[in-house]
Amino acid sequence: LLTLDQTGLAQKNGAVISHIRLARDPDLLNTVRIGPGEADLVLGFDIVVSASATSLSTFAHGRTRAVLDDHFAPTASFVQNTAIDFRQEATLKQLRRAAGEEAVTLVSATKLGLALMGDAIAANMFLLGNAWQRGLLPISLTSIDRAIEMNGAGVAMNRAAFGWGRRAAIDLAAVLNTAQIGSAEATKPETLDAMV
């Protein structure tokens, strides 16, 4: 396992991009940074950051799969780059163009994490669980559970959020029902007018 975090302006509501490489044989891990077209999976906890030039450069049509939280929140990037398109659908088109129409999956992780766990931070593990259930993470369930335990912070919540994310991948209707969120509301794209 090799990791590299590019935190940018994270402390001022800016982008955070992490590169993670996994291999059974450590000798196969010779560089940390994910280069152009090398991403197998992009977990997009922030859809705007996922569609940034830095992130999109790692996408390869037909190779990269993206599982993205559909929560659309402006970041400091909007202030710095006035060319950013504020519309969620335009952002999604960029992502789908880079990876392929069927390679991008939207998940209402923030909305469901908040509704089910009472805390939007649960969205991260919810999204991870969803990607794992789709077979996109080459890590055993035991290893993930052990990592949650070793981290020691919010163990019960993280385990539950991961489990809800898994369930949402196979039975979204049941998860929406438990969260008391209608399916149309959970998947409706947010407009700039609604955000403002």
ROSE-684410 format. One record per residue: chain; z, x, y of N, C-alpha, C in turn; residue number from 1; residue in three letters. Coordinates in pm, 1 decimal, decimal comma, padded with zeros to 6 digits. Last residue first. Layout:
BEGIN
> chain|nZ|nX|nY|caZ|caX|caY|cZ|cX|cY|resi|resn
> A|Z|X|Y|Z|X|Y|Z|X|Y|NUM|ala
...
//
This chain:
BEGIN
> chain|nZ|nX|nY|caZ|caX|caY|cZ|cX|cY|resi|resn
> A|-00380,2|-02815,4|02831,2|-00333,5|-02812,2|02968,2|-00240,3|-02928,8|02992,4|196|val
> A|-00450,4|-02900,6|02574,1|-00358,8|-02786,6|02589,8|-00298,3|-02783,8|02729,2|195|met
> A|-00628,1|-03106,0|02632,6|-00502,7|-03138,8|02563,2|-00401,7|-03026,5|02577,5|194|ala
> A|-00834,0|-02958,3|02752,2|-00764,5|-03061,3|02829,5|-00630,8|-03097,4|02765,3|193|asp
> A|-00918,5|-02805,6|02536,4|-00857,0|-02738,3|02649,5|-00778,7|-02839,3|02733,6|192|leu
> A|-00831,9|-02973,1|02225,8|-00922,4|-02942,0|02336,8|-00845,8|-02867,4|02445,2|191|thr
> A|-00783,9|-02917,5|01883,5|-00721,6|-02935,4|02014,0|-00819,2|-02891,8|02122,2|190|glu
> A|-00921,3|-03097,0|01609,8|-00921,7|-02978,2|01696,1|-00859,6|-03010,9|01831,3|189|pro
> A|-00733,5|-03253,5|01359,1|-00810,5|-03275,1|01482,0|-00807,1|-03150,0|01569,1|188|lys
> A|-00572,3|-03235,5|01138,4|-00694,5|-03154,8|01138,0|-00776,3|-03167,5|01265,9|187|thr
> A|-00354,7|-03397,7|01178,5|-00331,3|-03259,0|01140,0|-00455,6|-03173,6|01150,5|186|ala
> A|-00464,6|-03647,6|01230,9|-00393,1|-03577,7|01337,0|-00378,4|-03429,7|01303,6|185|glu
> A|-00568,4|-03709,4|00980,9|-00659,2|-03698,2|01095,3|-00593,1|-03620,4|01207,8|184|ala
> A|-00337,1|-03720,2|00817,6|-00438,1|-03616,6|00795,1|-00532,2|-03601,1|00913,4|183|ser
> A|-00019,2|-03762,1|00978,8|-00144,0|-03819,4|00929,1|-00249,4|-03711,8|00917,2|182|gly
> A|00289,2|-03650,1|00874,5|00178,2|-03622,4|00965,0|00053,7|-03683,2|00902,3|181|ile
> A|00522,4|-03621,4|00722,4|00500,0|-03741,2|00803,0|00398,3|-03716,8|00914,1|180|gln
> A|00557,9|-03431,8|00537,4|00579,5|-03389,1|00675,8|00566,1|-03505,6|00773,2|179|ala
> A|00479,7|-03580,2|00317,2|00618,2|-03534,3|00326,5|00652,7|-03495,1|00470,0|178|thr
> A|00206,4|-03609,9|00383,6|00291,8|-03726,7|00366,4|00439,3|-03688,5|00380,9|177|asn
> A|00118,7|-03346,7|00379,0|00110,0|-03423,4|00503,6|00201,5|-03545,1|00498,8|176|leu
> A|00159,3|-03298,9|00105,7|00233,1|-03220,7|00205,1|00232,9|-03293,0|00339,4|175|val
> A|-00019,8|-03479,7|-00010,0|00123,0|-03490,5|-00041,2|00207,7|-03415,4|00061,2|174|ala
> A|-00263,7|-03381,2|00092,6|-00219,9|-03517,2|00124,3|-00070,0|-03534,0|00099,6|173|ala
> A|-00293,4|-03126,6|-00023,4|-00264,5|-03138,4|00118,8|-00210,4|-03276,1|00154,3|172|leu
> A|-00269,1|-02980,0|-00280,8|-00241,6|-03122,1|-00259,3|-00198,8|-03144,5|-00114,7|171|asp
> A|-00337,1|-02710,8|-00272,4|-00383,3|-02791,0|-00385,9|-00361,7|-02940,8|-00368,4|170|ile
> A|-00241,4|-02603,6|-00039,2|-00372,3|-02556,9|-00085,7|-00426,4|-02644,1|-00198,5|169|ala
> A|00012,6|-02706,6|-00019,6|-00089,9|-02758,2|00071,4|-00229,9|-02717,8|00027,8|168|ala
> A|00149,1|-02544,4|-00200,9|00123,9|-02684,7|-00235,4|00013,7|-02743,7|-00148,2|167|arg
> A|00158,6|-02305,5|-00055,5|00089,7|-02311,5|-00185,3|00052,7|-02455,4|-00219,0|166|arg
> A|00315,7|-02388,7|00159,7|00179,4|-02341,5|00182,5|00096,6|-02345,7|00055,5|165|gly
> A|00553,7|-02441,8|00028,3|00481,4|-02551,8|00093,0|00336,8|-02512,3|00120,3|164|trp
> A|00620,5|-02177,8|-00052,3|00594,8|-02282,5|-00151,4|00518,5|-02400,1|-00094,2|163|gly
> A|00661,7|-02059,9|00197,3|00559,7|-02005,4|00107,9|00520,4|-02111,0|00003,8|162|phe
> A|00880,4|-02215,2|00281,1|00754,1|-02219,6|00356,4|00638,9|-02167,4|00271,7|161|ala
> A|01075,3|-02136,4|00091,2|01031,2|-02275,9|00099,3|00896,3|-02286,4|00171,0|160|ala
> A|01101,2|-01863,2|00148,1|01061,4|-01907,4|00013,8|01006,6|-02049,5|00018,3|159|arg
> A|01184,5|-01881,0|00415,7|01058,9|-01813,4|00382,0|01009,2|-01852,2|00243,4|158|asn
> A|01431,3|-02017,0|00390,8|01322,5|-02076,3|00467,4|01187,9|-02013,1|00429,6|157|met
> A|01577,2|-01830,8|00234,3|01552,8|-01967,1|00185,6|01435,7|-02031,7|00258,4|156|ala
> A|01571,0|-01598,1|00406,7|01518,3|-01596,7|00269,4|01484,2|-01737,4|00220,7|155|val
> A|01611,8|-01501,3|00671,2|01558,8|-01635,4|00646,0|01502,4|-01650,8|00506,8|154|gly
> A|01594,2|-01170,8|00577,5|01599,9|-01260,9|00693,1|01536,5|-01394,8|00657,6|153|ala
> A|01556,8|-01001,0|00358,1|01689,8|-01049,8|00388,9|01701,0|-01145,8|00505,7|152|gly
> A|01368,5|-00843,5|00232,2|01366,3|-00852,7|00377,7|01499,4|-00906,5|00430,2|151|asn
> A|01418,1|-00894,7|-00036,1|01453,5|-00763,0|00018,7|01455,2|-00763,6|00171,3|150|met
> A|01310,3|-01155,4|-00059,0|01453,1|-01130,3|-00082,1|01497,8|-00998,6|-00019,1|149|glu
> A|01043,1|-01105,7|-00009,2|01115,1|-01200,7|00075,7|01265,1|-01175,3|00064,6|148|ile
> A|00992,3|-00931,9|-00223,6|00978,2|-00882,9|-00086,5|01051,9|-00974,0|00011,8|147|ala
> A|01025,5|-01108,8|-00438,4|01116,5|-00993,4|-00425,2|01110,7|-00937,1|-00282,7|146|arg
> A|00810,3|-01278,7|-00395,4|00946,6|-01331,5|-00389,5|01048,3|-01218,9|-00371,7|145|asp
> A|00602,0|-01098,3|-00437,6|00617,7|-01162,3|-00307,2|00759,7|-01215,0|-00292,0|144|ile
> A|00643,4|-01031,5|-00706,7|00648,8|-00927,4|-00603,3|00668,9|-00987,1|-00464,3|143|ser
> A|00604,5|-01282,2|-00829,6|00733,2|-01212,2|-00842,4|00749,0|-01106,9|-00733,7|142|thr
> A|00337,2|-01327,4|-00777,7|00436,4|-01416,1|-00718,6|00574,6|-01351,5|-00721,3|141|leu
> A|00148,0|-01026,7|-00718,6|00212,2|-01124,2|-00806,1|00314,2|-01207,5|-00729,0|140|ser
> A|-00144,9|-00997,4|-00528,1|-00004,1|-00960,9|-00540,9|00061,9|-01068,6|-00626,1|139|ile
> A|-00404,6|-01023,8|-00400,4|-00385,1|-00962,1|-00531,8|-00241,9|-00909,4|-00550,8|138|pro
> A|-00489,3|-01322,0|-00253,3|-00395,0|-01209,1|-00241,4|-00369,3|-01150,0|-00378,6|137|leu
> A|-00645,6|-01538,3|-00307,6|-00699,7|-01438,2|-00216,9|-00607,9|-01317,5|-00196,9|136|leu
> A|-00593,8|-01774,6|-00443,4|-00633,9|-01657,4|-00520,7|-00684,9|-01542,3|-00435,4|135|gly
> A|-00485,7|-01983,3|-00312,9|-00632,1|-01983,4|-00321,1|-00685,1|-01861,1|-00396,5|134|arg
> A|-00222,0|-01908,9|-00300,4|-00259,4|-02014,6|-00394,8|-00410,7|-02022,2|-00413,3|133|gln
> A|-00236,8|-01722,6|-00088,1|-00202,6|-01678,0|-00224,2|-00249,1|-01780,6|-00326,7|132|trp
> A|-00291,2|-01890,3|00128,1|-00391,0|-01789,9|00087,9|-00364,4|-01742,2|-00054,6|131|ala
> A|-00049,3|-02032,9|00130,4|-00175,9|-02102,3|00115,9|-00285,1|-02007,2|00068,1|130|asn
> A|00138,6|-01833,3|00180,2|00143,3|-01908,3|00054,5|00012,6|-01979,8|00026,5|129|gly
> A|00057,9|-01761,6|00440,6|00052,6|-01663,0|00332,6|00051,8|-01732,8|00196,3|128|leu
> A|00117,6|-01998,6|00575,9|-00020,8|-01951,6|00569,3|-00039,2|-01850,9|00456,1|127|leu
> A|00395,7|-01998,5|00542,7|00316,0|-02112,7|00498,2|00170,8|-02069,0|00479,2|126|phe
> A|00472,0|-01771,1|00674,2|00484,4|-01773,2|00528,4|00406,5|-01889,7|00468,5|125|met
> A|00400,7|-01860,5|00937,3|00351,3|-01734,0|00881,5|00357,4|-01733,8|00729,1|124|asn
> A|00538,9|-02096,7|00989,6|00393,0|-02099,6|00976,4|00339,3|-01973,7|00910,5|123|ala
> A|00798,8|-02056,1|01048,5|00767,9|-02081,2|00907,3|00617,1|-02082,1|00883,2|122|ala
> A|00813,2|-02060,3|01319,5|00799,0|-01928,2|01257,8|00767,5|-01941,8|01107,9|121|ile
> A|00871,9|-02321,5|01390,1|00730,4|-02281,5|01388,5|00709,5|-02145,2|01324,4|120|ala
> A|01100,0|-02512,6|01217,2|01082,8|-02387,0|01290,1|00937,0|-02342,3|01277,5|119|asp
> A|01137,2|-02718,4|01041,3|01206,2|-02725,8|01168,9|01192,5|-02601,4|01254,8|118|gly
> A|00997,8|-02740,4|00810,7|01107,7|-02644,6|00811,7|01187,4|-02647,4|00942,6|117|met
> A|00804,8|-02942,8|00849,3|00876,4|-02931,9|00721,7|01002,6|-02845,9|00728,5|116|leu
> A|00712,3|-02913,5|01113,9|00751,3|-03045,4|01062,9|00837,9|-03035,4|00937,5|115|ala
> A|00654,4|-02637,7|01125,4|00752,2|-02697,0|01216,6|00803,3|-02830,6|01162,3|114|leu
> A|00457,4|-02619,6|00929,1|00578,4|-02537,4|00920,4|00689,5|-02594,3|01006,0|113|gly
> A|00263,3|-02794,0|01032,9|00333,4|-02828,6|00909,4|00462,0|-02746,7|00891,3|112|leu
> A|00188,0|-02657,6|01269,5|00229,6|-02797,8|01273,2|00311,8|-02834,3|01149,6|111|lys
> A|00120,2|-02403,9|01165,2|00224,0|-02418,7|01267,8|00278,5|-02560,3|01268,3|110|thr
> A|-00082,3|-02467,6|00971,1|00041,0|-02397,9|00934,1|00151,6|-02414,6|01037,7|109|ala
> A|-00316,7|-02618,1|00892,6|-00226,4|-02659,3|01000,6|-00087,3|-02598,4|00977,2|108|ser
> A|-00589,9|-02410,0|00829,5|-00466,2|-02465,7|00776,2|-00376,2|-02500,3|00895,0|107|val
> A|-00927,7|-02350,8|00752,7|-00827,2|-02382,0|00854,4|-00708,8|-02451,3|00789,2|106|leu
> A|-01122,4|-02098,9|00617,5|-01037,1|-02213,5|00587,2|-00934,2|-02230,0|00697,5|105|thr
> A|-01436,3|-01963,1|00571,9|-01328,2|-01983,1|00669,6|-01253,8|-02111,7|00636,5|104|val
> A|-01649,1|-01956,5|00403,9|-01549,4|-01849,8|00389,3|-01430,6|-01864,7|00483,2|103|ala
> A|-01852,8|-02130,4|00450,2|-01755,0|-02167,6|00347,9|-01641,4|-02066,2|00334,0|102|glu
> A|-02000,0|-01991,2|00653,4|-01945,5|-02126,1|00675,4|-01833,3|-02160,4|00578,1|101|glu
> A|-01923,6|-01652,2|00719,7|-01996,1|-01751,3|00640,8|-01924,3|-01884,8|00652,1|100|gly
> A|-01820,0|-01460,8|00891,6|-01780,5|-01459,1|00750,3|-01866,4|-01548,2|00662,5|99|ala
> A|-01946,4|-01493,7|01144,3|-01914,0|-01359,9|01094,0|-01887,3|-01358,0|00943,5|98|ala
> A|-01969,1|-01766,5|01177,0|-02090,7|-01684,9|01184,3|-02065,5|-01547,6|01121,2|97|arg
> A|-01702,9|-01836,6|01172,8|-01789,6|-01880,3|01063,2|-01920,4|-01803,6|01060,4|96|arg
> A|-01618,1|-01722,4|01414,8|-01558,0|-01680,5|01287,5|-01647,2|-01717,3|01169,7|95|leu
> A|-01774,1|-01863,6|01600,6|-01780,2|-01717,3|01593,9|-01729,4|-01668,4|01458,3|94|gln
> A|-01685,7|-02123,0|01550,7|-01825,6|-02088,4|01523,7|-01843,2|-01937,2|01513,8|93|lys
> A|-01423,2|-02109,0|01645,2|-01447,1|-02125,3|01501,7|-01591,3|-02089,8|01464,2|92|leu
> A|-01476,4|-02096,0|01918,7|-01406,1|-01985,0|01851,9|-01430,8|-01990,7|01701,8|91|thr
> A|-01588,3|-02343,6|01959,5|-01669,5|-02224,5|01985,5|-01608,0|-02102,8|01916,6|90|ala
> A|-01365,1|-02503,9|01901,5|-01484,8|-02512,3|01817,5|-01576,0|-02392,2|01836,8|89|glu
> A|-01181,6|-02442,3|02106,2|-01152,3|-02407,3|01968,0|-01278,5|-02406,5|01881,9|88|gln
> A|-01266,2|-02303,0|02417,1|-01283,9|-02413,6|02324,4|-01264,2|-02368,6|02180,2|87|arg
> A|-01257,5|-02088,9|02586,2|-01132,7|-02158,2|02558,9|-01145,6|-02267,1|02452,6|86|phe
> A|-01406,5|-01783,3|02550,0|-01434,4|-01926,4|02547,2|-01307,2|-01998,4|02503,2|85|asp
> A|-01363,0|-01507,5|02763,2|-01320,2|-01576,3|02641,6|-01349,0|-01725,0|02654,3|84|ile
> A|-01410,2|-01384,9|02999,6|-01528,6|-01428,8|02925,8|-01491,6|-01504,2|02798,6|83|ala
> A|-01183,1|-01281,8|03106,7|-01224,1|-01413,9|03155,3|-01349,1|-01466,1|03084,5|82|thr
> A|-00939,4|-01113,3|02983,8|-01081,6|-01126,7|02954,0|-01126,9|-01267,1|02990,7|81|asn
> A|-00675,6|-01132,6|03074,4|-00744,3|-01004,4|03081,2|-00894,8|-01016,2|03063,8|80|gln
> A|-00604,5|-01395,2|03025,2|-00590,8|-01343,3|03161,4|-00674,5|-01216,9|03177,5|79|val
> A|-00645,9|-01417,5|02755,5|-00720,0|-01506,1|02844,2|-00716,1|-01456,1|02988,5|78|phe
> A|-00461,6|-01242,9|02643,5|-00603,5|-01206,9|02639,3|-00686,0|-01291,5|02735,2|77|ser
> A|-00220,0|-01365,2|02631,9|-00245,6|-01281,2|02749,1|-00392,4|-01239,5|02755,4|76|ala
> A|-00336,6|-01673,5|02482,3|-00251,3|-01555,1|02488,9|-00282,4|-01479,8|02617,3|75|thr
> A|-00337,9|-02019,2|02389,2|-00385,3|-01911,1|02476,0|-00285,7|-01795,3|02478,4|74|pro
> A|-00352,6|-02140,9|02064,9|-00263,2|-02110,7|02177,1|-00320,1|-01997,0|02260,0|73|ala
> A|-00405,8|-02355,5|01822,1|-00485,6|-02285,6|01922,5|-00399,7|-02264,2|02045,9|72|phe
> A|-00364,1|-02372,3|01482,9|-00293,1|-02383,2|01610,7|-00364,9|-02295,2|01713,5|71|his
> A|-00468,0|-02330,6|01234,8|-00552,4|-02401,6|01331,7|-00484,2|-02423,4|01466,9|70|asp
> A|-00457,0|-02023,5|01077,7|-00374,6|-02130,0|01132,7|-00458,0|-02198,9|01239,9|69|asp
> A|-00695,4|-01935,5|00829,3|-00650,4|-01934,0|00967,5|-00561,0|-02051,7|01000,8|68|leu
> A|-00835,9|-01718,9|00618,9|-00746,0|-01833,9|00614,1|-00672,3|-01831,3|00747,2|67|val
> A|-01142,8|-01587,0|00527,5|-01045,6|-01602,9|00635,6|-00967,4|-01731,2|00615,3|66|ala
> A|-01307,0|-01336,5|00343,5|-01253,4|-01472,9|00345,0|-01149,3|-01477,8|00454,6|65|arg
> A|-01590,5|-01126,9|00336,2|-01462,6|-01159,9|00398,0|-01430,4|-01307,8|00383,3|64|thr
> A|-01847,7|-01137,7|00211,9|-01736,9|-01059,3|00155,9|-01601,6|-01109,8|00205,8|63|arg
> A|-02029,3|-01295,6|00346,1|-02036,2|-01292,7|00200,7|-01924,8|-01213,0|00135,5|62|gly
> A|-02024,2|-01089,2|00624,0|-02076,5|-01214,5|00570,4|-02089,2|-01201,7|00419,2|61|his
> A|-01735,2|-00927,6|00709,2|-01866,8|-00908,6|00647,2|-01907,8|-01040,8|00584,9|60|ala
> A|-01516,1|-00819,7|00972,6|-01574,2|-00924,6|00888,7|-01707,1|-00879,0|00829,7|59|phe
> A|-01437,7|-00637,0|01157,1|-01400,4|-00609,4|01017,7|-01460,3|-00710,9|00921,4|58|thr
> A|-01508,3|-00740,7|01401,1|-01582,9|-00623,3|01353,8|-01552,0|-00591,7|01207,5|57|ser
> A|-01321,5|-00937,9|01453,0|-01452,8|-00976,7|01400,4|-01533,5|-00858,2|01347,5|56|leu
> A|-01111,3|-00779,9|01564,9|-01097,0|-00845,0|01435,6|-01232,7|-00878,0|01373,7|55|ser
> A|-01230,3|-00692,8|01805,8|-01167,1|-00597,4|01712,8|-01157,3|-00655,8|01573,6|54|thr
> A|-01306,9|-00931,8|01930,1|-01409,2|-00834,9|01888,1|-01353,3|-00736,0|01786,2|53|ala
> A|-01123,7|-01215,6|01802,2|-01144,2|-01105,7|01897,7|-01248,0|-01008,4|01842,8|52|ser
> A|-01055,6|-01413,2|01630,7|-01193,1|-01414,4|01680,8|-01218,6|-01305,7|01784,6|51|ala
> A|-00787,6|-01368,6|01589,9|-00878,0|-01356,9|01474,9|-01023,7|-01349,1|01518,6|50|ser
> A|-00685,5|-01437,9|01836,2|-00686,0|-01296,1|01799,0|-00781,5|-01273,5|01682,3|49|val
> A|-00718,2|-01716,6|01808,1|-00783,8|-01645,2|01917,8|-00793,8|-01496,4|01886,2|48|val
> A|-00558,0|-01787,1|01592,6|-00702,1|-01804,5|01581,0|-00778,0|-01728,4|01689,8|47|ile
> A|-00309,0|-01626,5|01442,6|-00349,2|-01664,8|01577,7|-00501,3|-01668,5|01578,6|46|asp
> A|-00303,4|-01565,5|01184,6|-00186,1|-01637,4|01233,9|-00209,1|-01684,1|01376,6|45|phe
> A|-00530,4|-01526,8|00962,4|-00529,8|-01547,6|01106,5|-00412,6|-01632,2|01150,3|44|gly
> A|-00602,3|-01295,7|00740,1|-00502,9|-01400,5|00760,4|-00487,4|-01415,4|00910,6|43|leu
> A|-00885,0|-01204,0|00585,5|-00825,6|-01206,1|00718,9|-00730,7|-01325,0|00722,9|42|val
> A|-00990,4|-01006,0|00317,5|-00916,2|-01123,9|00361,5|-00865,5|-01103,1|00502,9|41|leu
> A|-01155,4|-00786,8|00316,5|-01170,5|-00885,0|00209,2|-01105,9|-01016,6|00249,9|40|asp
> A|-01315,9|-00591,6|00556,7|-01207,8|-00685,7|00528,3|-01244,5|-00779,2|00413,7|39|ala
> A|-01527,0|-00424,2|00634,0|-01448,5|-00389,1|00515,5|-01340,6|-00490,2|00477,1|38|glu
> A|-01682,8|-00432,7|00867,3|-01729,7|-00501,0|00747,0|-01648,3|-00476,8|00622,6|37|gly
> A|-01546,6|-00139,4|00998,6|-01646,1|-00246,0|01015,9|-01693,4|-00302,1|00882,0|36|pro
> A|-01222,6|-00073,0|00837,9|-01340,6|-00042,3|00918,6|-01435,8|-00160,3|00930,2|35|gly
> A|-00888,6|-00074,2|00859,2|-00997,5|-00150,0|00798,0|-01119,0|-00132,8|00889,3|34|ile
> A|-00690,2|00218,3|00841,1|-00766,5|00123,9|00923,6|-00877,4|00057,0|00842,9|33|arg
> A|-00612,1|00403,6|00641,9|-00535,7|00282,4|00668,9|-00620,2|00177,2|00739,6|32|val
> A|-00757,2|00574,6|00365,5|-00753,3|00546,9|00509,1|-00682,6|00414,3|00532,0|31|thr
> A|-00729,4|00595,7|00093,3|-00748,4|00719,3|00168,9|-00752,6|00699,5|00320,2|30|asn
> A|-00641,0|00480,9|-00192,0|-00606,1|00449,1|-00053,4|-00615,5|00576,0|00030,0|29|leu
> A|-00674,5|00569,2|-00441,6|-00785,7|00493,9|-00385,3|-00762,7|00458,5|-00238,1|28|leu
> A|-00435,6|00676,8|-00514,2|-00541,6|00770,7|-00480,8|-00664,8|00701,3|-00420,3|27|asp
> A|-00277,7|00460,4|-00598,9|-00260,6|00511,9|-00462,3|-00370,3|00610,0|-00419,5|26|pro
> A|-00404,3|00198,1|-00774,7|-00400,4|00344,0|-00778,5|-00391,1|00397,3|-00635,4|25|asp
> A|-00405,5|-00061,3|-00688,4|-00317,0|-00026,1|-00800,6|-00298,0|00124,9|-00807,8|24|arg
> A|-00394,7|-00126,1|-00337,8|-00466,6|-00075,0|-00455,6|-00365,7|-00043,2|-00563,8|23|ala
> A|-00441,1|-00253,8|-00010,9|-00369,8|-00259,2|-00137,4|-00457,4|-00200,7|-00247,3|22|leu
> A|-00395,5|-00228,0|00336,4|-00478,8|-00194,5|00220,5|-00391,1|-00193,4|00097,1|21|arg
> A|-00388,7|-00389,0|00638,7|-00314,6|-00367,0|00514,7|-00415,0|-00339,8|00403,5|20|ile
> A|-00346,3|-00394,3|00980,9|-00439,0|-00356,6|00874,5|-00354,3|-00327,4|00751,4|19|his
> A|-00272,0|-00632,3|01223,4|-00220,2|-00542,6|01121,0|-00328,4|-00518,1|01017,2|18|ser
> A|-00252,6|-00703,2|01559,9|-00344,5|-00693,5|01446,5|-00287,5|-00591,6|01349,9|17|ile
> A|-00152,3|-00902,2|01814,2|-00100,2|-00813,2|01711,7|-00200,7|-00816,6|01596,9|16|val
> A|-00192,6|-00965,6|02167,8|-00240,1|-00963,4|02029,4|-00164,9|-00864,5|01941,9|15|ala
> A|00079,7|-01079,2|02382,4|-00054,8|-01030,2|02352,6|-00081,7|-01026,2|02203,4|14|gly
> A|00325,3|-01133,8|02500,2|00244,7|-01244,4|02449,0|00099,7|-01202,9|02423,0|13|asn
> A|00436,5|-00886,4|02542,7|00402,3|-00968,8|02658,4|00304,7|-01078,1|02617,8|12|lys
> A|00462,3|-00756,0|02308,7|00586,3|-00790,1|02376,6|00561,7|-00875,5|02500,6|11|gln
> A|00193,2|-00708,7|02244,7|00271,3|-00805,6|02168,3|00398,8|-00847,9|02240,0|10|ala
> A|-00031,8|-00577,5|02340,3|00063,3|-00632,6|02435,8|00156,7|-00733,4|02369,6|9|leu
> A|-00066,4|-00380,9|02058,8|-00120,4|-00412,8|02191,1|-00013,0|-00459,0|02286,6|8|gly
> A|-00018,5|-00329,7|01790,3|00056,7|-00435,5|01856,3|00009,0|-00467,0|01996,2|7|thr
> A|-00141,8|-00270,2|01504,0|-00190,3|-00248,5|01640,5|-00129,4|-00359,9|01724,1|6|gln
> A|-00016,5|-00123,9|01216,4|-00001,3|-00233,1|01312,5|-00054,6|-00188,6|01447,2|5|asp
> A|-00105,8|-00053,2|00896,4|-00120,6|-00006,1|01033,4|-00110,0|-00128,0|01123,0|4|leu
> A|-00028,2|00044,6|00559,4|-00029,4|-00052,1|00668,4|-00044,8|00017,6|00802,4|3|thr
> A|-00094,7|00065,8|00214,9|-00098,1|00132,7|00343,9|-00103,4|00025,4|00452,1|2|leu
> A|00000,0|00084,1|-00117,4|00000,0|00000,0|00000,0|00000,0|00088,5|00123,5|1|leu
//
